[in-house]
């Protein structure tokens, strides 16, 4: 989700599909929908090409229908999912810090044989 382009301009690649929200849809809602497991699974099933050259065809995106609730409901959904993403990120950082701490404790408790003195 890109929401603060300098001058409203960006560079990309032919590997990207740009999806823009209409007046009836919030960008955050569309982002959440298009990053959902269901949307990605449907996109993967529609891929064309072979091997490492598989791509989701533009026609898949043009034909894909999304049930769009009112703007207020979209905002509530997007805000809820964003809050969960923030919490998941914080918990992931906490987990990483705990794993690092554990590793340090393990190294102190069980030093390498060459560092141990008998």
Secondary structure, DSSP 8 states (H G I E B T S, - for coil): -----GGG-----TT-------TTS-HHHHHHHHTSHHHHHHHHHT-BSSGGG-B--HHHHHH-------HHHHHHHHHHHHHHHHHHHHHHHHHHHHHHHHHHHHHHHS--TTT---
